[in-house]
Structure formats: structure tokens, C-alpha cells
Amino acid sequence: MAERRYRALLIGNAAFPKDPHGLPALAGPLTDIDFLQQALTDDEVGLFRSHDVELIADHGVQQLRERIDEFYSSAKREDVLLLYYSGHGELDIQGTLYLCAHDSRSGSLRSTALSSIEINNMIDGSAAATTIMLDCCHSGAFKGGPKAPTAGRGRYVLTSNRHTQLARAAAQPGHPSPFTGLLALGLRHAPSDGHLSITGLYRQVHSWMTSQDLTLVPQLRIAGEGEVIIARRGSNQHFTEPRGPGSSDAGPSQRISEQFDRALRIAESIDDPEEKASALHLVAIAAPWLSDEIVARLPADDSVLLLSDLAKRTDDADLAQRWLDQAQPLVALIPDPLRRALADAERIKALARVASLLADADPDGGSRLMEQTESAARKLPPQPEYTWWLPHVLVEIANAGRDAHPYCSRRLIDLAEQIALRLKDHQRDSALQWAAEKVARADPERAERIIGLITDRHNQVYAWTRSIEAAVSDSCADVAYLIDAAEQALDGPVSTDYDQLDRAEGLMDIAIAAAAADPRRAEHLASRITGPAERAETLARMAAQVAVTSPDQARAWLEAASQAGRPTGTYSYFEALGSLAVATIDPALASQAAHLLVSAIRDHEGQQDVVYAAKYLAAVDPAQAVRLVEMAEARPDPLDKELRRTAATALAAAAVASADTDLRHAKGLIRRAWQTVHRPPKVKKYRYQVWEPLEALAGRDLHTAEQLIDQLPGTDRDPLLARVVSALSENDPLRAEQVAQQIGDDTLRKRALTEAALSSARHAQATA
């Protein structure tokens, strides 16, 4: 028997210079044929050899006629043929479909374009099995031919839309059209056992397109009998199933698989679309081998974000690239321009990370991939409503791909800087601040230059502070350089009292940012602060920065703060003392901070100061915190919404601190905290802040926490229990599931049960 040969003729017509008004140029066709060729010849799934796939780009009608005729007349009975077209499709008054060529004119279709009748006549001259794929307007009008082909040799016509519909074009140059992008995606990833048929490919593409709420519906017409196989499939195409040390090569145990499947079923049963997508995202991250199945059920933007997230989490560069290749054609399916740009930016950031992963093993490959990434990043559109967004994204991409290609990274930062400088006033400074912060981690000198472009002195100080903090958090070796550069910048000339104030605040902020990395320089900066109150606050906040890592140093700075003077009560000062007061690592330090905090309250009894002090004192002295809240509430002026939120947080923290000794009193404080935020006018967006102490308690003493949480109505109780489930899942999945069952809200309960089920599956997988 002769060997079966797969051959393809891929036609893309993007330009129509003879009729630019009737047939405007298209962005996608040339990319379409390239995308499809790559999928057809893919090393893992492709059945077509590279030399058997011919691409024809922007040819005239006679050239197309001759090439299609030769394609079919030279075919053997054993061949499997694929004819693909992307371009303009036009109907004449009889409803006949014409495929337009480079020299076509919409007013002269019969003489300048190829009709479906003519193409069918050419196909009839061949005994080979054939598939026609059309991505053009009115493609559904292409008929499968007047009569059935030879028995057993089927003819399949797969089109992007119905005969009355216009096709959806590519979103931008370099992207495929939605239909062709999904064809390529389906060839690689559509699920099937052993081989993928044309019918199986159609079903998957149809599912994807209709799940994206697109109005276009792909069509499939079949003439004759038999099935055409279009791609290979393995039993486990891309992903390694979870397995423990003792498991066999066959994959996970049945029990573990069932647990992951249970989590998937729970997530799929969520009615709220956004919560459902979020839960499915969790499942895919925990069980990447389910990602193909999950992507098929998500909207395009959620699919791109999921695949990008998966790519960011793996150190397998090949696997990451497969996921990102899968994501690329889905970008074009996102109808909203902003959501499309945001999703594509995440994909490009992940691509930059893959380039860096390749830097050691394949430097040339990593460099080439970063060049492609740079090209894609430059095509990201600005967002008028969020002008800061594009400079931010470009810097993130530059940082992610720095190891693969430093020059590409530098050029992207240059571009981000240029875009930021074209913005106005605060928006410009904000974009430059953020860029400096991100750049400081790897290139302090470049960060210094960017900060120098910021026009407002206050914004400049903030940029220095954030850049130093970023460098410290990444253990950057050049933190000292940034600190010195910041101090020199502050020493510049000042012309107004406002500038002098900014200098003092700058010294404070930079000293605090430097405290953990360079105590000597931090002390030097603090010593330059002339105001006793400001110096005391700076030293207290410096102490808070090192309380855990260096309690002796913290104690010394706190003592120096107490000797420096009595600072005016401020949120940041109370926050510093409060964080020191609850530091259990050093009881003496906690006692010292609490004493200073109480002293500050006596001297400064402004309403705002008292409420903030109560918040930070509650964990150490709950009775005193409650008295302070009552003192603030007794003032003639009622507390505003922000202070009521803070007062409720203080009451909740006091309840947690007193629950061991007086549970009944603690329950009353929880009810009182709820009433504080709910009395008119009701405080909005309070739940996370106010009930955070209860969430922390649940991690230490779930039984007590549940009794306090039970004092809340369902609107507050259910979201809090959901967060408790998240906290418990890692170490106690069984208890997490029991808590999840207590949630009344259906969506929150199912989301929490999904988390608990995934945690149980991971535990079983780890111990298998």
C-alpha cells in the first residue's frame, strides 16, 4: 500500500491594490497562513511535512487558479489534501461565493476572482480526500460540490461563519484572525484519543468561539463517507500528571485524580461568571494537566491570563512556551480593547520570563525570544483612561527579560521613559516614580536618572523612598549607592519653606527606608533632622523596621526616640509604636513601645490620634483601647467614616485580645464593632480591615474564632469564613472543608470548597 501523504496549499491575500475602497487591506491573512503552517507541521502533533505545505501570499487570480488546479491534478488517491484561504470573500447576485486575489475588483468578480464553483470543479478531478478551510466573509456559502466524491474519500468544508455573516478580522498586525488562531490552537490542543479528526477539530473550535460570546458560528459541511485525520495525539500530550514517589508511570492514583476532578466539578457549578473563572483558575494552577479542559470553558481574557500565569509558574521553558503559544490566538478573541491589552501584556511578561529561563541553557534562543518579546511589547496600545499603565508594563517586561537580552531590556526602559515624559504633571511623575522603583532593583544608576526627571520635589522624595525600599527587599548590593544619591539630591538648593519641609520629610522617609539595610547611614540621616518631634518619630519608625531581625537595635533606637522629644501624634508614629508593642519576639521591647504609646496619648488627645492609638494598643491593652474609642466617640464632633472604620478595627482587635479571659465581653465587642460601621451613614469597604484580627485568630485558635465570628450577620460572616478557609487550607484541609460547609452564600461556599478540595488533593499527592 502506498504511503499516505499530507499536503496543504495555504493562501493568504492581504492587499487588493486594484480596488482599495471595495476591498480594503487586511491585517491578518499573511499571519494566518504562517500560524496555520506552524501548527500543521508541529513536531509533536503535525501530520504534514514542511516541504508539503506551500504558502501563497498576495498572488493574482490567474496564479491562484493555476496553482490550485496543479495542486489537485497532481494528487494521488492516497493523499490527504488541505486547501486554506484567508482574505476577502464576496457574493454575487446569485449568492455564489468568490475568493478574492491580489488583483481582484469587487465590481468584476467573475473575471478577477475565484468562484466556489470553479474551485469545486478542480477538486472533482482528484480522488484524494480533501478539506477546505475558509476564513473570509460569507465563507459559509461555499458548497461541498454538486455530488458526493468517491466512496470512502470524504470532502470537508470548514468555514469561519455562516453565508450571511462577515468574518472577524485580526485585531492588529502580527496577530491571526480569531478563527484561524483557534484552528491553530485546536490542531495543537483539542482533546482526542490517538488522532484528531476534522470533525473533532470543528467541535472544539465551535465550542471555543461560541463560549466567547461571539456572534460568528463556524460551519462544517461533509460530502461522502469516512473521516479525515488532521493531527496526531498522544495519551498525555503536554502535561505530566501528579504522582508521588511510589506511583507508577501510568500517572496519579485514582484517588488523587478523583480529588482534583471533584475540585473541578465544584468550580464549574458556581453560577457567578467571575467567581467561576477565578475558581477554575485555582484548579488549573493546582492541576496544570487539566488546563486544556479548563481553557475551553473560560472566556478568552480569562484563558489568556490563566495560560500566562501557568507559564510564569514553571521553570520548564518548553512547557511555558507551549502555554503562551496557546494563549496568543486567544488574545484576538477578546472584544474589549482594554481587557485585550491587559491580557496580552500578561502574556508578553510571561514570554520575557521564558526568555530569561533560556538564557543559561540556550543563550541564542533566549536572546531571539527576547527580541520577539520586545517587538510584541512595542505593539501594546496606550490606554487613555490609564495613562500610567503602558510605562509600567514596559518596565516589568524589561525586568523580566533582562537576563536574556540586556539591550532589549534597556530599549524598553527607554521607551517607557519617553512615554512617561509625554504625560502631564502628576501622571508623568507617577509613571516615572513607578519606573524608578522597578528599575532600582537591578540598575540603581538608571533609577537615579529617572528620579531626576521628576519635577515635583515631594514626588521625587517619594520615588527615592520607594526605590530604596525595593532595592532593600531584593537584597540589592547597591542599596548604599541609592541612599547616598538620595541624600545628595536632598541637599540641593531650596527656595521656599515648602522645599525646606520636603527636605525634612525626605530625610525622615529615606532614613526609615534605609534602616534595615544600612543602620549606620540611617542613623546619620536621622541625626540631620533638626526638629525633635520629627527625629523622635523617625527613630521610632526605624525601630519598627528592625524589630524582628535586630531587637537590640530596635530597643536602642526606641530609647533614642524617647529622649529626642515628644512627637505630635500621627498615624505613622502610632503605627510604629503599635507594631513594636505587639512584637512577641521581645517582651521588653513591646512593653517599652506600649509605654511610649500611652504617654503620647496623654499629651496629644486629638480625635484622630486617639482612634489610631486605640487601634495599635488594642492587642497589648484591650481595656485601654476600648476606653480610647469611647473617649473619641464622646467628642461633640461625630467620627467620620474612616475613623469609624479604624475604631471598629480597634474594637475587633480588643475582642480577640480579651477572648481568653472574658469570652462574653469579647462577643459584645464584636457586635459593637459591627454596629460602629453600620450605623448611618454606613461605612463601605470595611470588612477586610475590621475583621482581620478575627482572621488572624482563626489560625491560632479556630474554636474561639468561630464563636466570635458567629456574632456577625451572614453578609459579614460568610466572606470572613471564606478567608479563614483560605488560611486553613494549606495545613488543615479537612478542617478547612468543615468551615467551608458553614458558609451560607452559595458562591462563596463553592469557591471555599474548591480551595479545600484542591488542598486535600495536594496533600494526598505529596504523601502518595
C-alpha positions, 0 to 999 in steps of 0.5 A, a space after each residue: 500500500 502506498 504511503 499516505 501523504 499530507 499536503 496543504 496549499 495555504 493562501 493568504 491575500 492581504 492587499 487588493 491594490 486594484 480596488 482599495 475602497 471595495 476591498 480594503 487591506 487586511 491585517 491578518 491573512 499573511 499571519 494566518 497562513 504562517 500560524 496555520 503552517 506552524 501548527 500543521 507541521 508541529 513536531 509533536 502533533 503535525 501530520 504534514 511535512 514542511 516541504 508539503 505545505 506551500 504558502 501563497 501570499 498576495 498572488 493574482 487570480 490567474 496564479 491562484 487558479 493555476 496553482 490550485 488546479 496543479 495542486 489537485 491534478 497532481 494528487 494521488 488517491 492516497 493523499 490527504 489534501 488541505 486547501 486554506 484561504 484567508 482574505 476577502 470573500 464576496 457574493 454575487 447576485 446569485 449568492 455564489 461565493 468568490 475568493 478574492 486575489 491580489 488583483 481582484 475588483 469587487 465590481 468584476 468578480 467573475 473575471 478577477 476572482 475565484 468562484 466556489 464553483 470553479 474551485 469545486 470543479 478542480 477538486 472533482 478531478 482528484 480522488 484524494 480526500 480533501 478539506 477546505 478551510 475558509 476564513 473570509 466573509 460569507 465563507 459559509 456559502 461555499 458548497 461541498 460540490 454538486 455530488 458526493 466524491 468517491 466512496 470512502 474519500 470524504 470532502 470537508 468544508 470548514 468555514 469561519 461563519 455562516 453565508 450571511 455573516 462577515 468574518 472577524 478580522 485580526 485585531 492588529 498586525 502580527 496577530 491571526 484572525 480569531 478563527 484561524 488562531 483557534 484552528 491553530 490552537 485546536 490542531 495543537 490542543 483539542 482533546 482526542 484519543 490517538 488522532 484528531 479528526 476534522 470533525 473533532 477539530 470543528 467541535 472544539 473550535 465551535 465550542 471555543 468561539 461560541 463560549 466567547 460570546 461571539 456572534 460568528 458560528 463556524 460551519 462544517 459541511 461533509 460530502 461522502 463517507 469516512 473521516 479525515 485525520 488532521 493531527 496526531 495525539 498522544 495519551 498525555 500530550 503536554 502535561 505530566 500528571 501528579 504522582 508521588 514517589 511510589 506511583 507508577 508511570 501510568 500517572 496519579 492514583 485514582 484517588 488523587 485524580 478523583 480529588 482534583 476532578 471533584 475540585 473541578 466539578 465544584 468550580 464549574 457549578 458556581 453560577 457567578 461568571 467571575 467567581 467561576 473563572 477565578 475558581 477554575 483558575 485555582 484548579 488549573 494552577 493546582 492541576 496544570 494537566 487539566 488546563 486544556 479542559 479548563 481553557 475551553 470553558 473560560 472566556 478568552 481574557 480569562 484563558 489568556 491570563 490563566 495560560 500566562 500565569 501557568 507559564 510564569 509558574 514553571 521553570 520548564 521553558 518548553 512547557 511555558 512556551 507551549 502555554 503562551 503559544 496557546 494563549 496568543 490566538 486567544 488574545 484576538 478573541 477578546 472584544 474589549 480593547 482594554 481587557 485585550 491589552 491587559 491580557 496580552 501584556 500578561 502574556 508578553 511578561 510571561 514570554 520575557 520570563 521564558 526568555 530569561 529561563 533560556 538564557 543559561 541553557 540556550 543563550 541564542 534562543 533566549 536572546 531571539 525570544 527576547 527580541 520577539 518579546 520586545 517587538 510584541 511589547 512595542 505593539 501594546 496600545 496606550 490606554 487613555 483612561 490609564 495613562 500610567 499603565 503602558 510605562 509600567 508594563 514596559 518596565 516589568 517586561 524589561 525586568 523580566 527579560 533582562 537576563 536574556 537580552 540586556 539591550 532589549 531590556 534597556 530599549 524598553 526602559 527607554 521607551 517607557 521613559 519617553 512615554 512617561 515624559 509625554 504625560 502631564 504633571 502628576 501622571 508623568 511623575 507617577 509613571 516615572 516614580 513607578 519606573 524608578 522603583 522597578 528599575 532600582 532593583 537591578 540598575 540603581 544608576 538608571 533609577 537615579 536618572 529617572 528620579 531626576 526627571 521628576 519635577 515635583 520635589 515631594 514626588 521625587 522624595 517619594 520615588 527615592 523612598 520607594 526605590 530604596 525600599 525595593 532595592 532593600 527587599 531584593 537584597 540589592 548590593 547597591 542599596 548604599 549607592 541609592 541612599 547616598 544619591 538620595 541624600 545628595 539630591 536632598 541637599 540641593 538648593 531650596 527656595 521656599 519653606 515648602 522645599 525646606 519641609 520636603 527636605 525634612 520629610 525626605 530625610 525622615 522617609 529615606 532614613 526609615 527606608 534605609 534602616 534595615 539595610 544600612 543602620 549606620 547611614 540611617 542613623 546619620 540621616 536621622 541625626 540631620 533632622 533638626 526638629 525633635 518631634 520629627 527625629 523622635 518619630 523617625 527613630 521610632 519608625 526605624 525601630 519598627 523596621 528592625 524589630 524582628 531581625 535586630 531587637 537590640 537595635 530596635 530597643 536602642 533606637 526606641 530609647 533614642 526616640 524617647 529622649 529626642 522629644 515628644 512627637 505630635 501624634 500621627 498615624 505613622 508614629 502610632 503605627 510604629 509604636 503599635 507594631 513594636 508593642 505587639 512584637 512577641 519576639 521581645 517582651 521588653 521591647 513591646 512593653 517599652 513601645 506600649 509605654 511610649 504609646 500611652 504617654 503620647 496619648 496623654 499629651 496629644 488627645 486629638 480625635 484622630 490620634 486617639 482612634 489610631 492609638 486605640 487601634 495599635 494598643 488594642 492587642 497589648 491593652 484591650 481595656 485601654 483601647 476600648 476606653 480610647 474609642 469611647 473617649 473619641 466617640 464622646 467628642 461633640 464632633 461625630 467620627 467620620 467614616 474612616 475613623 469609624 472604620 479604624 475604631 471598629 478595627 480597634 474594637 475587633 482587635 480588643 475582642 480577640 485580645 480579651 477572648 481568653 479571659 472574658 469570652 462574653 465581653 469579647 462577643 459584645 465587642 464584636 457586635 459593637 464593632 459591627 454596629 460602629 460601621 453600620 450605623 448611618 451613614 454606613 461605612 463601605 469597604 470595611 470588612 477586610 480591615 475590621 475583621 482581620 484580627 478575627 482572621 488572624 485568630 482563626 489560625 491560632 485558635 479556630 474554636 474561639 474564632 468561630 464563636 466570635 465570628 458567629 456574632 456577625 450577620 451572614 453578609 459579614 460572616 460568610 466572606 470572613 469564613 471564606 478567608 479563614 478557609 483560605 488560611 486553613 487550607 494549606 495545613 488543615 484541609 479537612 478542617 478547612 472543608 468543615 468551615 467551608 460547609 458553614 458558609 451560607 452564600 452559595 458562591 462563596 461556599 463553592 469557591 471555599 470548597 474548591 480551595 479545600 478540595 484542591 488542598 486535600 488533593 495536594 496533600 494526598 499527592 505529596 504523601 502518595 
